[in-house]
Amino acid sequence: MTIRNTIVAASTAALVLAAGSVSFAGKFVAMPASGGGAQISCSVPNNVVCTITSAKGLKSVKILSNTPQGTIAVVDKTYRSCPKQVQVSWDSAYQSSGNQIVECSSMGFKAN
């Protein structure tokens, strides 16, 4: 295998690994967040854009990414008015490794 073929093979493998959780249309499937009632729907153009909805309302959203320097929060937002839907985004160079979504409840808030 030549150096050029090795680089092409590595690039192809990196693209497959990076796109592993993304569907063919460039969108993540809507899924429950953190095992709770909130739903996340994401798309990946030049950056990742996620719409998060919850019938209870959202208190906070944190999206985490693993980097060589450790885990970082690529999104860390708090909402006072408990909106039912929010949109968050971050650079697509960072893959989401987890999320922490806190939903509102009638007795304060509930962590998911």
MMTF fields as JSON, N, C-alpha, C and O atoms, coordinates in Angstrom:
{
  "mmtfVersion": "1.0.0",
  "mmtfProducer": "UNKNOWN",
  "numBonds": 447,
  "numAtoms": 448,
  "numGroups": 112,
  "numChains": 1,
  "numModels": 1,
  "chainsPerModel": [1],
  "groupsPerChain": [112],
  "chainIdList": ["A"],
  "bondAtomList": [4, 2, 8, 6, 12, 10, 16, 14, 20, 18, 24, 22, 28, 26, 32, 30, 36, 34, 40, 38, 44, 42, 48, 46, 52, 50, 56, 54, 60, 58, 64, 62, 68, 66, 72, 70, 76, 74, 80, 78, 84, 82, 88, 86, 92, 90, 96, 94, 100, 98, 104, 102, 108, 106, 112, 110, 116, 114, 120, 118, 124, 122, 128, 126, 132, 130, 136, 134, 140, 138, 144, 142, 148, 146, 152, 150, 156, 154, 160, 158, 164, 162, 168, 166, 172, 170, 176, 174, 180, 178, 184, 182, 188, 186, 192, 190, 196, 194, 200, 198, 204, 202, 208, 206, 212, 210, 216, 214, 220, 218, 224, 222, 228, 226, 232, 230, 236, 234, 240, 238, 244, 242, 248, 246, 252, 250, 256, 254, 260, 258, 264, 262, 268, 266, 272, 270, 276, 274, 280, 278, 284, 282, 288, 286, 292, 290, 296, 294, 300, 298, 304, 302, 308, 306, 312, 310, 316, 314, 320, 318, 324, 322, 328, 326, 332, 330, 336, 334, 340, 338, 344, 342, 348, 346, 352, 350, 356, 354, 360, 358, 364, 362, 368, 366, 372, 370, 376, 374, 380, 378, 384, 382, 388, 386, 392, 390, 396, 394, 400, 398, 404, 402, 408, 406, 412, 410, 416, 414, 420, 418, 424, 422, 428, 426, 432, 430, 436, 434, 440, 438, 444, 442],
  "bondOrderList": [1, 1, 1, 1, 1, 1, 1, 1, 1, 1, 1, 1, 1, 1, 1, 1, 1, 1, 1, 1, 1, 1, 1, 1, 1, 1, 1, 1, 1, 1, 1, 1, 1, 1, 1, 1, 1, 1, 1, 1, 1, 1, 1, 1, 1, 1, 1, 1, 1, 1, 1, 1, 1, 1, 1, 1, 1, 1, 1, 1, 1, 1, 1, 1, 1, 1, 1, 1, 1, 1, 1, 1, 1, 1, 1, 1, 1, 1, 1, 1, 1, 1, 1, 1, 1, 1, 1, 1, 1, 1, 1, 1, 1, 1, 1, 1, 1, 1, 1, 1, 1, 1, 1, 1, 1, 1, 1, 1, 1, 1, 1],
  "groupList": [{"groupName": "MET", "atomNameList": ["N", "CA", "C", "O"], "elementList": ["N", "C", "C", "O"], "formalChargeList": [0, 0, 0, 0], "bondAtomList": [1, 0, 2, 1, 3, 2], "bondOrderList": [1, 1, 2], "singleLetterCode": "M", "chemCompType": "L-PEPTIDE LINKING"}, {"groupName": "THR", "atomNameList": ["N", "CA", "C", "O"], "elementList": ["N", "C", "C", "O"], "formalChargeList": [0, 0, 0, 0], "bondAtomList": [1, 0, 2, 1, 3, 2], "bondOrderList": [1, 1, 2], "singleLetterCode": "T", "chemCompType": "L-PEPTIDE LINKING"}, {"groupName": "ILE", "atomNameList": ["N", "CA", "C", "O"], "elementList": ["N", "C", "C", "O"], "formalChargeList": [0, 0, 0, 0], "bondAtomList": [1, 0, 2, 1, 3, 2], "bondOrderList": [1, 1, 2], "singleLetterCode": "I", "chemCompType": "L-PEPTIDE LINKING"}, {"groupName": "ARG", "atomNameList": ["N", "CA", "C", "O"], "elementList": ["N", "C", "C", "O"], "formalChargeList": [0, 0, 0, 0], "bondAtomList": [1, 0, 2, 1, 3, 2], "bondOrderList": [1, 1, 2], "singleLetterCode": "R", "chemCompType": "L-PEPTIDE LINKING"}, {"groupName": "ASN", "atomNameList": ["N", "CA", "C", "O"], "elementList": ["N", "C", "C", "O"], "formalChargeList": [0, 0, 0, 0], "bondAtomList": [1, 0, 2, 1, 3, 2], "bondOrderList": [1, 1, 2], "singleLetterCode": "N", "chemCompType": "L-PEPTIDE LINKING"}, {"groupName": "VAL", "atomNameList": ["N", "CA", "C", "O"], "elementList": ["N", "C", "C", "O"], "formalChargeList": [0, 0, 0, 0], "bondAtomList": [1, 0, 2, 1, 3, 2], "bondOrderList": [1, 1, 2], "singleLetterCode": "V", "chemCompType": "L-PEPTIDE LINKING"}, {"groupName": "ALA", "atomNameList": ["N", "CA", "C", "O"], "elementList": ["N", "C", "C", "O"], "formalChargeList": [0, 0, 0, 0], "bondAtomList": [1, 0, 2, 1, 3, 2], "bondOrderList": [1, 1, 2], "singleLetterCode": "A", "chemCompType": "L-PEPTIDE LINKING"}, {"groupName": "SER", "atomNameList": ["N", "CA", "C", "O"], "elementList": ["N", "C", "C", "O"], "formalChargeList": [0, 0, 0, 0], "bondAtomList": [1, 0, 2, 1, 3, 2], "bondOrderList": [1, 1, 2], "singleLetterCode": "S", "chemCompType": "L-PEPTIDE LINKING"}, {"groupName": "LEU", "atomNameList": ["N", "CA", "C", "O"], "elementList": ["N", "C", "C", "O"], "formalChargeList": [0, 0, 0, 0], "bondAtomList": [1, 0, 2, 1, 3, 2], "bondOrderList": [1, 1, 2], "singleLetterCode": "L", "chemCompType": "L-PEPTIDE LINKING"}, {"groupName": "GLY", "atomNameList": ["N", "CA", "C", "O"], "elementList": ["N", "C", "C", "O"], "formalChargeList": [0, 0, 0, 0], "bondAtomList": [1, 0, 2, 1, 3, 2], "bondOrderList": [1, 1, 2], "singleLetterCode": "G", "chemCompType": "PEPTIDE LINKING"}, {"groupName": "PHE", "atomNameList": ["N", "CA", "C", "O"], "elementList": ["N", "C", "C", "O"], "formalChargeList": [0, 0, 0, 0], "bondAtomList": [1, 0, 2, 1, 3, 2], "bondOrderList": [1, 1, 2], "singleLetterCode": "F", "chemCompType": "L-PEPTIDE LINKING"}, {"groupName": "LYS", "atomNameList": ["N", "CA", "C", "O"], "elementList": ["N", "C", "C", "O"], "formalChargeList": [0, 0, 0, 0], "bondAtomList": [1, 0, 2, 1, 3, 2], "bondOrderList": [1, 1, 2], "singleLetterCode": "K", "chemCompType": "L-PEPTIDE LINKING"}, {"groupName": "PRO", "atomNameList": ["N", "CA", "C", "O"], "elementList": ["N", "C", "C", "O"], "formalChargeList": [0, 0, 0, 0], "bondAtomList": [1, 0, 2, 1, 3, 2], "bondOrderList": [1, 1, 2], "singleLetterCode": "P", "chemCompType": "L-PEPTIDE LINKING"}, {"groupName": "GLN", "atomNameList": ["N", "CA", "C", "O"], "elementList": ["N", "C", "C", "O"], "formalChargeList": [0, 0, 0, 0], "bondAtomList": [1, 0, 2, 1, 3, 2], "bondOrderList": [1, 1, 2], "singleLetterCode": "Q", "chemCompType": "L-PEPTIDE LINKING"}, {"groupName": "CYS", "atomNameList": ["N", "CA", "C", "O"], "elementList": ["N", "C", "C", "O"], "formalChargeList": [0, 0, 0, 0], "bondAtomList": [1, 0, 2, 1, 3, 2], "bondOrderList": [1, 1, 2], "singleLetterCode": "C", "chemCompType": "L-PEPTIDE LINKING"}, {"groupName": "ASP", "atomNameList": ["N", "CA", "C", "O"], "elementList": ["N", "C", "C", "O"], "formalChargeList": [0, 0, 0, 0], "bondAtomList": [1, 0, 2, 1, 3, 2], "bondOrderList": [1, 1, 2], "singleLetterCode": "D", "chemCompType": "L-PEPTIDE LINKING"}, {"groupName": "TYR", "atomNameList": ["N", "CA", "C", "O"], "elementList": ["N", "C", "C", "O"], "formalChargeList": [0, 0, 0, 0], "bondAtomList": [1, 0, 2, 1, 3, 2], "bondOrderList": [1, 1, 2], "singleLetterCode": "Y", "chemCompType": "L-PEPTIDE LINKING"}, {"groupName": "TRP", "atomNameList": ["N", "CA", "C", "O"], "elementList": ["N", "C", "C", "O"], "formalChargeList": [0, 0, 0, 0], "bondAtomList": [1, 0, 2, 1, 3, 2], "bondOrderList": [1, 1, 2], "singleLetterCode": "W", "chemCompType": "L-PEPTIDE LINKING"}, {"groupName": "GLU", "atomNameList": ["N", "CA", "C", "O"], "elementList": ["N", "C", "C", "O"], "formalChargeList": [0, 0, 0, 0], "bondAtomList": [1, 0, 2, 1, 3, 2], "bondOrderList": [1, 1, 2], "singleLetterCode": "E", "chemCompType": "L-PEPTIDE LINKING"}],
  "groupTypeList": [0, 1, 2, 3, 4, 1, 2, 5, 6, 6, 7, 1, 6, 6, 8, 5, 8, 6, 6, 9, 7, 5, 7, 10, 6, 9, 11, 10, 5, 6, 0, 12, 6, 7, 9, 9, 9, 6, 13, 2, 7, 14, 7, 5, 12, 4, 4, 5, 5, 14, 1, 2, 1, 7, 6, 11, 9, 8, 11, 7, 5, 11, 2, 8, 7, 4, 1, 12, 13, 9, 1, 2, 6, 5, 5, 15, 11, 1, 16, 3, 7, 14, 12, 11, 13, 5, 13, 5, 7, 17, 15, 7, 6, 16, 13, 7, 7, 9, 4, 13, 2, 5, 18, 14, 7, 7, 0, 9, 10, 11, 6, 4],
  "groupIdList": [1, 2, 3, 4, 5, 6, 7, 8, 9, 10, 11, 12, 13, 14, 15, 16, 17, 18, 19, 20, 21, 22, 23, 24, 25, 26, 27, 28, 29, 30, 31, 32, 33, 34, 35, 36, 37, 38, 39, 40, 41, 42, 43, 44, 45, 46, 47, 48, 49, 50, 51, 52, 53, 54, 55, 56, 57, 58, 59, 60, 61, 62, 63, 64, 65, 66, 67, 68, 69, 70, 71, 72, 73, 74, 75, 76, 77, 78, 79, 80, 81, 82, 83, 84, 85, 86, 87, 88, 89, 90, 91, 92, 93, 94, 95, 96, 97, 98, 99, 100, 101, 102, 103, 104, 105, 106, 107, 108, 109, 110, 111, 112],
  "secStructList": [7, 7, 2, 2, 2, 2, 2, 2, 2, 2, 2, 2, 2, 2, 2, 2, 2, 2, 6, 6, 6, 1, 7, 6, 6, 1, 5, 7, 7, 7, 3, 3, 1, 6, 6, 1, 1, 7, 3, 3, 3, 3, 3, 7, 1, 1, 3, 3, 3, 3, 3, 3, 3, 7, 6, 6, 7, 3, 3, 3, 3, 3, 3, 3, 3, 3, 3, 6, 6, 3, 3, 3, 3, 3, 3, 3, 3, 3, 7, 1, 1, 7, 7, 1, 3, 3, 3, 3, 3, 3, 3, 6, 6, 1, 7, 7, 7, 3, 3, 3, 3, 3, 3, 3, 3, 6, 6, 3, 3, 3, 3, 7],
  "xCoordList": [0.854, 0.0, 0.9, 1.829, 0.623, 1.416, 1.01, -0.01, 1.818, 1.492, 0.168, -0.654, -0.035, -1.285, -2.479, -3.475, -2.394, -3.496, -3.736, -4.88, -2.668, -2.797, -3.527, -4.401, -3.176, -3.836, -5.303, -6.158, -5.62, -7.012, -7.793, -8.92, -7.21, -7.882, -8.115, -9.185, -7.135, -7.282, -8.344, -9.138, -8.366, -9.375, -10.773, -11.707, -10.909, -12.208, -12.656, -13.821, -11.747, -12.077, -12.477, -13.412, -11.777, -12.106, -13.487, -14.247, -13.828, -15.156, -16.227, -17.266, -16.002, -16.983, -17.16, -18.289, -16.059, -16.155, -16.838, -17.667, -16.503, -17.092, -18.581, -19.35, -18.995, -20.398, -21.183, -22.346, -20.595, -21.229, -22.565, -23.433, -22.785, -24.052, -24.997, -26.051, -24.63, -25.441, -26.099, -25.452, -27.387, -28.076, -27.648, -26.899, -28.117, -27.717, -28.148, -27.504, -29.214, -29.706, -28.962, -29.293, -27.969, -27.228, -27.972, -27.726, -28.883, -29.636, -29.507, -29.446, -29.466, -29.54, -31.004, -31.892, -31.257, -32.618, -33.073, -32.289, -34.34, -34.885, -34.824, -35.189, -34.366, -34.196, -34.397, -34.208, -34.781, -34.881, -33.509, -32.511, -33.453, -32.197, -32.011, -32.909, -30.884, -30.525, -31.573, -31.722, -32.296, -33.261, -34.527, -35.344, -34.728, -35.898, -36.934, -36.955, -37.803, -38.882, -38.518, -39.285, -37.366, -36.962, -36.536, -36.016, -36.761, -36.387, -35.355, -35.41, -34.394, -33.371, -33.449, -33.542, -33.41, -33.336, -32.224, -32.262, -31.229, -30.056, -29.814, -30.189, -29.18, -28.711, -27.268, -26.832, -26.526, -25.107, -24.752, -24.314, -24.941, -24.375, -22.908, -22.095, -22.548, -21.188, -21.027, -19.909, -22.138, -22.115, -23.272, -24.182, -23.247, -24.319, -25.394, -25.098, -26.63, -27.751, -28.777, -29.252, -29.116, -30.074, -31.261, -31.101, -32.438, -33.654, -34.052, -34.212, -34.211, -34.546, -35.919, -36.161, -36.823, -38.174, -38.52, -38.028, -39.364, -39.847, -41.208, -41.368, -42.187, -43.514, -43.453, -44.28, -42.485, -42.336, -41.606, -41.685, -40.904, -40.064, -38.632, -38.368, -37.712, -36.28, -35.649, -35.816, -34.93, -34.22, -32.78, -32.274, -32.118, -30.743, -30.391, -30.985, -29.402, -28.904, -27.38, -26.792, -26.757, -25.298, -24.977, -25.42, -24.203, -23.745, -22.242, -21.501, -21.802, -20.402, -19.692, -20.31, -18.38, -17.548, -16.225, -15.62, -15.781, -14.476, -13.405, -13.525, -12.36, -11.239, -9.953, -9.978, -8.839, -7.56, -7.231, -6.479, -7.804, -7.557, -8.556, -8.448, -9.521, -10.543, -11.934, -12.088, -12.932, -14.31, -14.595, -14.281, -15.193, -15.553, -17.047, -17.654, -17.63, -19.017, -19.009, -18.548, -19.517, -19.593, -20.851, -20.939, -21.821, -23.011, -23.261, -23.231, -23.506, -23.831, -24.778, -24.34, -26.092, -27.103, -28.091, -28.451, -28.525, -29.545, -30.686, -30.458, -31.919, -33.106, -33.975, -34.357, -34.288, -35.1, -36.592, -37.321, -37.049, -38.487, -39.026, -40.198, -38.2, -38.614, -39.274, -40.413, -38.585, -39.189, -39.422, -38.692, -40.432, -40.772, -39.838, -39.707, -39.188, -38.284, -37.133, -37.334, -35.916, -34.732, -33.91, -34.036, -33.066, -32.152, -30.737, -30.461, -29.844, -28.444, -27.575, -27.997, -26.347, -25.443, -24.006, -23.68, -23.144, -21.714, -20.969, -21.564, -19.669, -18.799, -18.836, -18.673, -19.051, -19.157, -17.831, -17.798, -16.74, -15.464, -15.52, -14.731, -16.463, -16.611, -17.808, -18.934, -17.571, -18.655, -19.238, -18.507, -20.55, -21.217, -20.912, -21.053, -20.491, -20.233, -21.26, -21.285, -22.102, -23.132, -23.874, -23.469, -24.961, -25.718, -26.322, -26.547, -26.573, -27.242, -28.353, -28.103, -29.583, -30.736, -31.56, -31.932, -31.849, -32.659, -34.004, -34.084, -35.058, -36.408, -37.025, -36.662, -37.951, -38.689, -39.785, -40.219, -40.22, -41.37, -42.117, -41.63, -43.288, -44.104, -43.467, -43.805, -42.562, -41.913, -40.428, -39.585, -40.104, -38.702, -38.263, -38.782, -37.295, -36.851, -36.436, -36.185, -36.365, -36.032, -34.836, -34.885, -33.769, -32.591, -32.82, -33.3, -32.472, -32.538, -31.15, -30.976],
  "yCoordList": [-1.169, 0.0, 1.232, 1.327, 2.17, 3.383, 4.353, 4.165, 5.393, 6.407, 7.077, 7.331, 7.364, 8.019, 7.126, 7.607, 5.829, 4.907, 4.815, 4.708, 4.855, 4.806, 6.044, 5.937, 7.215, 8.464, 8.433, 8.822, 7.978, 7.905, 6.932, 7.229, 5.781, 4.797, 5.352, 5.144, 6.056, 6.643, 7.732, 7.829, 8.554, 9.611, 9.023, 9.51, 7.979, 7.327, 6.73, 6.861, 6.079, 5.492, 6.576, 6.39, 7.703, 8.804, 9.35, 9.651, 9.483, 9.963, 8.996, 9.423, 7.708, 6.71, 6.757, 6.707, 6.853, 6.917, 8.192, 8.156, 9.315, 10.598, 10.637, 11.251, 10.001, 10.047, 8.864, 8.687, 8.063, 6.844, 7.047, 6.184, 8.163, 8.36, 9.272, 9.655, 9.617, 10.523, 9.722, 8.883, 9.974, 9.265, 9.808, 10.782, 9.188, 9.579, 10.991, 11.636, 11.487, 12.827, 13.901, 15.08, 13.528, 14.498, 14.924, 16.008, 14.082, 14.4, 13.26, 12.09, 13.619, 12.621, 12.232, 13.045, 11.029, 10.592, 11.224, 11.342, 11.631, 12.158, 11.05, 9.909, 11.38, 10.361, 10.972, 12.175, 10.152, 10.683, 11.119, 10.456, 12.216, 12.733, 12.268, 12.429, 11.706, 11.289, 10.379, 10.367, 9.625, 8.687, 9.338, 8.643, 10.634, 11.333, 11.58, 10.895, 12.558, 12.859, 13.842, 14.005, 14.508, 15.476, 14.742, 13.628, 15.376, 14.813, 15.707, 16.93, 15.084, 15.826, 15.449, 14.269, 16.458, 16.244, 17.142, 18.356, 16.557, 17.323, 17.199, 16.205, 18.226, 18.174, 18.658, 19.387, 18.237, 18.557, 19.156, 18.436, 20.488, 21.115, 21.452, 20.534, 22.714, 23.091, 23.062, 23.012, 23.094, 22.942, 22.047, 21.818, 21.546, 20.696, 21.617, 22.49, 21.423, 22.208, 21.223, 20.344, 21.37, 20.475, 21.259, 22.316, 20.734, 21.264, 20.301, 19.104, 20.823, 20.003, 20.44, 21.628, 19.473, 19.781, 18.981, 17.871, 19.558, 18.89, 19.457, 20.676, 18.603, 19.054, 19.759, 20.625, 19.398, 19.998, 21.341, 22.122, 21.612, 22.804, 22.449, 21.434, 23.288, 23.016, 24.029, 25.237, 23.531, 24.38, 24.613, 25.733, 23.539, 23.681, 22.577, 21.499, 22.875, 21.925, 21.996, 23.072, 20.834, 20.747, 19.596, 18.467, 19.886, 18.874, 18.721, 19.704, 17.482, 17.197, 16.572, 15.904, 16.798, 16.21, 15.773, 16.502, 14.575, 14.093, 14.619, 14.488, 15.214, 15.731, 15.157, 14.573, 15.311, 14.848, 15.531, 14.991, 16.722, 17.444, 17.06, 17.55, 16.197, 15.788, 16.127, 16.578, 15.911, 16.195, 17.682, 18.283, 18.266, 19.688, 19.84, 18.972, 20.925, 21.259, 22.139, 23.279, 21.615, 22.414, 23.278, 24.26, 22.913, 23.722, 23.673, 22.598, 24.826, 24.907, 26.094, 27.218, 25.828, 26.894, 26.647, 25.507, 27.739, 27.699, 28.617, 29.694, 28.174, 28.927, 29.202, 28.272, 30.473, 30.859, 30.63, 30.309, 30.794, 30.77, 29.379, 29.251, 28.343, 26.961, 26.828, 26.368, 27.222, 27.082, 25.613, 24.738, 25.353, 23.977, 23.484, 22.279, 24.425, 24.06, 25.047, 26.256, 24.523, 25.368, 24.796, 23.624, 25.648, 25.207, 25.556, 26.692, 24.572, 24.779, 24.342, 23.535, 24.883, 24.496, 24.549, 25.221, 23.812, 23.821, 23.373, 22.825, 23.608, 23.267, 21.757, 20.976, 21.35, 19.924, 19.179, 17.956, 19.89, 19.207, 18.438, 17.521, 18.822, 18.157, 17.224, 17.663, 15.931, 14.956, 14.947, 15.028, 14.851, 14.769, 13.421, 12.377, 13.45, 12.199, 11.984, 10.929, 12.979, 12.849, 14.154, 15.192, 14.086, 15.299, 15.249, 14.18, 16.424, 16.579, 17.583, 18.771, 17.102, 17.965, 17.964, 16.906, 19.162, 19.3, 19.88, 20.978, 19.119, 19.555, 20.26, 19.992, 21.155, 21.847, 20.917, 20.003, 21.158, 20.447, 21.405, 22.496, 21.007, 21.886, 22.119, 23.084, 21.252, 21.383, 21.706, 21.068, 22.681, 23.042, 22.535, 22.971, 21.602, 21.025, 19.589, 19.162, 18.847, 17.43, 17.207, 17.577, 16.61, 16.313, 15.008, 14.039, 14.974, 13.741, 13.246, 12.218],
  "zCoordList": [0.0, 0.0, 0.0, 0.802, -0.898, -0.966, 0.135, 0.798, 0.324, 1.332, 0.987, 1.867, -0.303, -0.714, -0.385, 0.155, -0.704, -0.405, 1.103, 1.546, 1.883, 3.341, 3.852, 4.713, 3.331, 3.744, 3.348, 4.143, 2.134, 1.689, 2.571, 2.968, 2.88, 3.734, 5.126, 5.696, 5.69, 7.022, 7.015, 7.951, 5.968, 5.864, 5.766, 6.402, 4.971, 4.827, 6.153, 6.528, 6.865, 8.166, 9.16, 9.939, 9.138, 10.049, 9.745, 10.665, 8.46, 8.091, 8.543, 9.047, 8.375, 8.795, 10.305, 10.793, 11.058, 12.514, 12.973, 13.882, 12.358, 12.757, 12.444, 13.185, 11.376, 10.977, 11.525, 11.162, 12.37, 12.857, 13.511, 13.381, 14.224, 14.905, 14.126, 14.634, 12.909, 12.099, 10.988, 10.361, 10.737, 9.674, 8.32, 8.249, 7.251, 5.913, 5.562, 4.735, 6.162, 5.856, 6.634, 6.513, 7.427, 8.21, 9.459, 9.989, 9.938, 11.144, 12.138, 11.76, 13.415, 14.448, 14.605, 14.347, 15.016, 15.285, 16.593, 17.535, 16.653, 17.908, 18.943, 18.66, 20.133, 21.165, 22.534, 22.709, 23.517, 24.88, 25.361, 25.079, 26.075, 26.604, 28.028, 28.855, 28.322, 29.672, 30.298, 31.52, 29.495, 30.019, 30.553, 31.157, 30.361, 30.887, 29.828, 28.804, 30.058, 29.151, 28.056, 27.107, 28.156, 27.138, 25.874, 25.94, 24.715, 23.422, 22.759, 22.885, 22.039, 21.305, 19.834, 19.495, 18.953, 17.518, 16.995, 17.198, 16.321, 15.899, 14.396, 13.774, 13.825, 12.45, 12.43, 13.321, 11.392, 11.341, 9.979, 9.082, 9.818, 8.63, 8.946, 9.06, 9.089, 9.492, 11.005, 11.518, 11.709, 13.153, 13.551, 12.755, 14.758, 15.253, 15.823, 16.639, 15.398, 15.89, 16.445, 15.725, 17.722, 18.364, 18.896, 19.508, 18.659, 19.249, 20.358, 20.121, 21.56, 22.72, 23.199, 23.411, 23.369, 23.81, 25.057, 25.258, 25.881, 27.085, 27.444, 27.509, 27.678, 28.083, 29.437, 29.721, 30.27, 31.599, 31.547, 32.495, 30.461, 30.36, 30.698, 31.342, 30.264, 30.442, 31.388, 31.222, 32.37, 33.333, 32.863, 32.93, 32.382, 31.892, 30.905, 30.91, 30.051, 29.056, 29.065, 28.955, 29.196, 29.098, 28.15, 28.362, 27.103, 26.149, 26.358, 26.346, 26.549, 26.86, 25.673, 24.843, 25.603, 24.559, 25.169, 25.955, 24.8, 25.247, 24.304, 23.086, 24.867, 24.081, 24.662, 25.745, 23.97, 24.533, 25.874, 26.686, 26.091, 27.345, 28.439, 29.563, 28.132, 29.093, 28.576, 27.441, 29.402, 29.027, 29.185, 30.213, 28.154, 28.193, 27.908, 27.28, 28.364, 28.041, 26.794, 26.84, 25.685, 24.459, 24.467, 23.729, 25.301, 25.555, 27.055, 27.654, 27.665, 29.096, 29.279, 29.525, 29.154, 29.186, 30.315, 30.609, 30.943, 31.987, 31.554, 31.004, 31.811, 31.409, 32.639, 33.349, 32.89, 34.051, 33.822, 34.761, 32.582, 32.309, 31.965, 31.613, 32.058, 31.747, 30.373, 30.29, 29.287, 27.956, 27.621, 28.087, 26.821, 26.407, 25.298, 25.084, 24.591, 23.494, 23.439, 23.555, 23.261, 23.078, 21.934, 21.58, 21.363, 20.312, 20.753, 21.14, 20.693, 21.052, 19.882, 19.054, 19.817, 18.734, 19.217, 20.195, 18.493, 18.77, 17.524, 16.597, 17.509, 16.377, 16.14, 17.076, 14.893, 14.569, 14.714, 14.575, 14.989, 15.255, 16.575, 16.803, 17.443, 18.743, 18.707, 18.471, 18.943, 19.009, 20.412, 21.399, 20.493, 21.79, 22.428, 21.79, 23.694, 24.416, 25.518, 26.152, 25.746, 26.761, 26.925, 26.401, 27.659, 27.914, 29.309, 29.876, 29.836, 31.123, 30.915, 30.711, 30.967, 30.758, 32.028, 32.536, 32.544, 33.744, 33.33, 32.78, 33.606, 33.292, 34.491, 35.636, 34.22, 35.28, 35.793, 35.091, 37.005, 37.554, 38.45, 38.746, 38.881, 39.714, 41.086, 41.772, 41.48, 42.786, 42.626, 43.257, 41.795, 41.558, 40.213, 39.186, 40.198, 38.939, 39.155, 40.282, 38.06, 38.091, 37.171, 35.998, 37.685, 36.866, 36.134, 36.722, 34.824, 34.027, 33.764, 33.109]
}
